[in-house]
Amino acid sequence: MSIGKWIATVGLIIPLGIGCATTTDAPSTAPTTTQSGLDSFYSQKLDWKSCDEERLDEAGAQCADITVPLNYADPQGKTMTVAISRLAADPARKYGVMLSNSGGPGGPGLDFALDFGAAMTPEVRAGYDLIGMDPRGVGRSTRINCGWPRGFAMQSAGTDAASFAESVATQRDLAERCTDTEGERLPYITTRNTARDMDVIRGALSVDKISFYGTSYGTYLGSVFMQMFPERSDRIVLDSAADPDRYGPVEMMQDMGPANEAAFDIWAEWAAARDGEYHFGTTRDQVRATAMDLIRRSAEKPVRIGDFEVDEHDMPSVFFVGLDAPEQYPMLAEQVRRLIDAADGKQVEILPSLNESFAFMIAGRPEDASPQMAIMCGDVAVERDPDWYWRNIEATRATQPLFGGFANNIGPCAFWAPPVESPTVVDNSVPALIVQSTGDTRTTYAGAEAMHHSLSASRMVTLQDVPIHWIFGRYPNTCVYDAVNTYFRDGTLPATDTTCTAD
């Protein structure tokens, strides 16, 4: 799995700030190019070239760089580039242009269209130029690089106050490194500016409207675009939708705690039925006790496996990453088995999947996820008092023994400069299709219902009793796929909200 895919499938990891004013963008507020002095950006000519990336080149894609303002309030000032890819439609059957976002935030998306495009029927696929995008600050676009000593900001608070203090120091250090290295650009690496970039891309592609497919954080980006540019929004699909009122680096993360505890119980039942293979215990409670013991032991002495030492701050991430899709259950079980064996002092070979996760998460190879935090911290303000986080951690330990310290921990945004813009209030009647599983561990079902409520003209397709994050292109389901393809084909939303079951 590429680092971009790792970030995308880990998904939205952080929640709405505290004490921030909000703004609502009415349809009339979207600036015209003549009003804003952006005409040269909207009318730029694109130089399409080979993408120099194996997957894209084999698929016949082309890539180009879009020039956008660093600060849209100062369009004559410094600029950035946004890298995009294009998988062309059949000219004889072309309907329009579809932009996309794979989530994260901070997930590169140049090749994302290859994934969700594979779930399209041939008729639908022929109708669109599929546009992949590395958002500003990410991937092959002008990239934020804070030079972190670890790849991923998210970590567990640990088992006690001393361990939490270590985490506070780590998060403060990550934020300070970003201020020192990228302070001038940080305020402008935001979702609202990415939505503005999307409209510039629309103009450069010479179309009046764009369709959009987004998953995870990409659903929030899509809803912000709909709010800011309703007249430019065509057929919008939001897959595994975020709660727009709880988006940001605290509340959404808190929502993931109970969801992941529930998903762990499902996995524990699965693992208990295979005790002869994995030896975690024959009941769900025994498997849970085994997992908690592994975390306790990593707090006493970090577990050495491969090139890495894994402590109580990062051990819960193994479960967090592995629980977002049933297809990953065997992989997670094998990872946990080898970590237990390593904790027992046995010589074990680290699995490639675990090596890749730790290389990124702990060591920051090949690059860190600082663009993810730049986006989240630039979007919303959060509580800054470490004691506030500690109280939440302690309050959730009984009901969330595995993930309470993980979902409620402090992050770099507590030490970040305040956002330069208020968060977007999503509240509009632009048509959209929302697809969501009830067992999603990243963007919860309640959050998708909130998105559905905020988008009054939307329809929602529910995949019942499946713990999956990102459905279309990742978890084949006839009912869900039919709804999405029908909407992309002819613009017809389901007459009513629909519930689907696993095939």
N, C-alpha and C positions, 0 to 999 in steps of 0.2 A: 504494500500500500504506500503510495507517495505521501510526502508530508502534507501536501495540499488535501489529499483525500482523508488523511488522518484528522486534520483540523476540521474538515467538513463533516465527517461522520461523528466526531466528538460533538460537534455542533455548538449551538449557543451555550455559553458556559457562564454567563453573568447577567445581572438584573437591575432593575430601575433604580435611579438615584433618589436622594432624599433632599427635600427643600429646594427644588429647582422649579422656576416658573415654566409654563408651557405655552406653546403657540399653536393655533390652528390655521392651516393654510387653506383658505377658501379658493374655489376655482379661479377667481379673478386675480389672485395674487401671483400666479406663475409669471415671471418676467418674460417679456418678448425680447428678441435679440436687439432690436433697436432701442428699447428702453434701457437695457442693461449694458450696452456696449460690447456685446458678445458675438456680433455678427461674423467676425473673422473666424471664430472657433466653430460656429455652426456651419459655415460654408467651406471649411477646409477640405482639400482634396486628399484622399487616402491613397497611400502607396502600398498596394497588396503584394506580399511576398511569401515565399516559403516560410513555414513556421519554425523550421529547424528543430522539430520535435517529432519523434518517431510515430506516435499514435496519430497525431494530427496530419502529418505528411502522408502517412499510409491511407488516411481517409480522404485525402484530396483537399484538405483545408488550406486556407490562406490566412496570413496574419498581417496586422497593420498597427501602427501607433497613432493614437489620438492625442492631440495637444489640448490641454485644459488649463484654466487658471488655477494656481495654488489657492488663491482667495477670490471667490466670485464677487466679493465686494470691491475688489481692486483688479479688474480684468486686464489692466495694462501692466500689472506687476509680474511677479515671477510665475512660471508655468510648471506643469508636470506633464508626464505622458501616461496614458492609460493604454495598455496592450489589449487588443481584441483579436478574436479569430472568427472566421466565417466558413461554415459548411453550407454551400450554396443550395438553393432550392432548384427544382426542375423549372426552367424558364417558362415552359408551356403551362405549368400548373401552379405557378407561384401565387400565393395569397399575400404574404407579408414578411416581416422581419421579427424574429423572436430573440430578445436578450435573455440572459440567464444569470443566476448566481447560485453557487454550490454551498454557501453557508460559511460557518466559522464563528464570528466574522474573521476575515483574514485568510480564507481559503482561496488559493489560486483557482481560476475557473476557465482557462483557455480551452481545456479539453473536456469540460463538463458536458457539453452538448453531445459528445459521443456516448455518454452514459444514459442520460434521459432520452436522447434521440433514438436509442435502441429499443425503447418501449413504445415508440410511435408506430402506428400502422404505416405501410408504404405510402398510402394516400396523404396522410397528414405530414409525414416527413418531406414529401415532395413539395409541399406548399409553403415552406418557410426557409429563408436564410437563417440558420441557427448561429447566433452570435455568442461566443464565449468571451469572458472578460476577467482580467486580473484587476480588481478594483484599485483605485489610487492607494499607494502605500504598500502594495502587495505584489509578490511574484515578479513578473517581467515588466510591470509598470514601475514608475518612479517609486522605489521601495524605501520604507522606513526600516532602519536597521539600528537597534539600540545596543547591539553588542553584548547581549546578556550572557552570563556564565552558565545558565540553564535555558532550555528551549521553551518551557511552558511555565506560565505564571501560576496556573491553578495547582494547588496542593492542599493536603489536609492540614488542619491545625495541629494534629498530633494528639497525644494522650493526656497531657497535663499542661499547666500554666507555663512551665519552662519551655516546653516544646512549642507552644503557641508564640512565646516571645521570639523564638528562633524564626518562626514564620513571619512575624511582623517585621523583623529586621531584613529578611529576604525580600519581602514585598516592597519595603521602603527603598532598598538598594536598586531593585529593578526599575522603579519609577524614577529615581534619581539618574540612573544611567540613560534613560530615555530623554530626560530634560537636558542632560549634558550633551548628548550626541544629536538629538533631533528637535530641540526645543522650538526652533523657528517654524518648523513644518507641522509639528504635532497638533496645533489647534485646528488644522484644516483637513485632517484625516478623519472624516466623519461620514455618517450615513447620509445626511442631507447633501453633502457635497458629492458623494457618489451618485445620488439620485440626479443631481444637476449634471454630472458627467454623462449619465445615461441619456439625458435629453440632448446633450451635445452630440453624442454618438448617433442618436436618431436623426439630428439635423445633417450630420456629415454623411449619413446613409441615404439622405434625400427621401425620407418617408414622413408622413404626417403623424402616424401613430406607431407604437411598438407593442407587440405581444411580449409576454414575460413568463418564464418558468423559474421559480425559486424554491429552494428547500431550506429548512432550518432558519438561520439568520436571514437567508435570502428572502424569506416571506416577509420579514420586517422591512427589509430594503424595498421589496415590491410594494408594500402598503404605503411606505413613505413616498415613493414615486407617484403612486395613485393619488395621494393627498396633495402633493405639490404640483403635479401635472395631470390632472384628471382628464383634460381634453386630449392628452397624448397617449392615453392608456387604452389598449385594445383588449385582447384576450389574455387574461391574467390567471395563472394557476399557482396557488400557494400550498406547497406540500410540506406537511409537518410544521404547522404554523405557530409562530411565537405570539404571546400575549402582548399587544402593542402598549398596554398600560403598565406592564411589568418588565418591559425590555430594559436591559442595562446590567451593570455588574454586581448586583446584590440580590434583588428579589427573584429574578428568574433562576438564579443559581439555587436559592433557597427552595424554590418549587421542585427542583430536581432531586432533593433529598428523599422525600417520601416515594417519589416515582422509582428511584433506583433501589430503595429498600424493597419495594414490591417486586421489581424485576429480579432482584437477587433471590427472593424466595422462589420464584419460578425456576430460576437456574438451579437453586439448591435442590428442589424436587427432582429435577432432571439428573443432577449429579448423584443424588442419593440412590436413584434407580440404577446407577452404574458404579456402585461402590466396589465391585469386583475389579474394575479397571482403574479407578482413581483413588480409592481408599480414603475418602473424605468423611465417611459415615453413611449409615443406612437410612437416616431421617433428615428432613429439612433442618431441624434444630442442630443436629450433629454437624452437618455441613457448615452451618452458620458459625458454630463454635470453632470449627477448624479454621475458617477464614479470620475470625477475630483473634485467634491464637497466633496466626501468622503475622498479623499486624502488631500484636503485643511483642512478639519476639523481635520484629524489625525495629521496634522502639528501644529494646534492650541492647541489641547489636544489629547494625545494618546487615542485610543479607547480601553476600557477595555472589554475583552470578555474571558470567561473562566479564566484561570490562567495568561493570557497574556495582555500586553499593546502594541498595534500596532500603530506605528507612521508612518510618511511620508516616512521613509527609507524602511520599510517593506511592507506597504500597496500595492504598485505596484506589489510585488511578487505574491500576490494572483491572480491577473489577468494573470501574466506571466505563472504561473504554470497551470492555468485553460484553457489556450487558445491553447494548443498544440494538442487537439483532439476534434472533434465535440461531441463525446460521453460524454465529460466532461461539456458541456454547462449547463445542468440543475444543476449540482453540483456547478459550479461557480456562477450561478444566486442565488442559495440558500445561498451560503457563503456570497455574497455581500449583500443580503437582511438582513441577521442576523447582519452583521457588521454595516449597516446603522441603524438598530434598536438599536444596542448597543450604537452607537454614539448618538442616540436620548435619551439615558438614560433608555431604556426599559430593562427589565429582559429577557435575551435570553439564550438558551442553545446552547453551541458551538457544531457545527457538528463534528463528529469523524474525517472526512477528514481534516477539518480546524485545529482541535486540534493536529492532527499528524503533519501537515505541520509546525505549529507554534512551537510545541515541539522541532522539529528538527531545524528549521530555526532560531528561536529566542533564544531558551534555550539550544540547543545542546544536546537534549535527543533523543535516548540513546547515541549518539556519534556525534562528529562534522565531517565536511567535509574537514578537513585539508589535507587529502591525495589528494583530488581533486586539491587544490591549489599547493601542492608540485609537482604534475605532470606538471601542466600548467606552473608554474613559473620556474621549472627545465628545461622545453623544450625550452622556448624562452625568450629573454629579452624584456622589454617594456620601454616606456617613463617614466621617474621618476619625472618630474616636475608637481606638482599638478595644477599649473596654466594652463598647456596644457589641462588637463582634463576639467577644469572649462570653458575654452573657447569653447570646443566642446559641453559641456552641454548647454551652453547659445545659441550656434548656432543652436541647434536642437530643442529647446523648441517649436518654432512656428509650425514646421512640425511634431513633435513627442511629443505632449503635455503630453501624459501618460507615454511614455517609453524613452524619450530623456535623462532625468536625470538618468535613470536606465541603459540604454545601453551604456552610455558614462562615467559612473562613474569610479573613481579610484578604484583599487583593491590592495590586498596585494603584488602582484608582483612588484609594484612600489617601494617596500621597501625590496625586496628580493636580495640575492646574485646572481651575474650573472651566467648563465648556464655554466656547464663545457664542454659541447659539442655544436657545432652549430646545428641549426635545419636541418632536412633532406629535401633535395630538391626532391620531388616526380616527376619522369620523366622516365617512363619505358614502355615496351611493353608486360608486363605480362598480359595475358587475365584476365578479371574480368567482373562481371555483377553489374551495378549500378542501384538501384531502388530509385525513388525519387518522392515525391509529389510536385506540383507547389506551394502549400500553406504552406509548412513547416515553422514553426516559430522558429526553433532552428538552423537547418542547411539549409540554404536558397537554392532555386532552382539554383540561379546563382552560388553558391558554388559547387553544385553537377556538374554543367556543367564544372566548372573549374577542378574538379577531373577527369571528363570524358576526358577532353583535356590532362591532365597530364598522364593519362593511355591510351596510344595510341591504345592498342588492346582491350579496353573495349567496351561494349555495354551498352546503357542506356535505361531503361524502365521508362517512366514518367507516374505518376498518375495525371491526369488533374483535376484542380479545387477542390482539397480536402485539407483542412488545417490540415494535419496529420503528426506527427513526429514518425517515425518507423512504417513500413507497415507490413512486413511479420511476422505474429504472433500477430499483434495488430489490424490491420484494414483489415478484409477479403475482398479480391478483386480477382476475378477469373483470370483476365488477368495477374496481377502481380504475383499471386501465381503460375500460370502455368509456367511463364517464369523462376521463381526461381527453381521450382521443376524439370523442364526439364533440366536446367543447372546442378543441383546437381545430377540428375539421370545419364546423359550420357555425360556431359561436353560440350554440344552444346549451344553456345550463339545464341541469335536472329541474323538473317541475317543482319538486320539493327536496328537502334534505333526504339523503339516502344512507342506509346502513348496509355495509358489505361484510361478508364473512370470508374466512380463509378458504381458498380453493381446496 
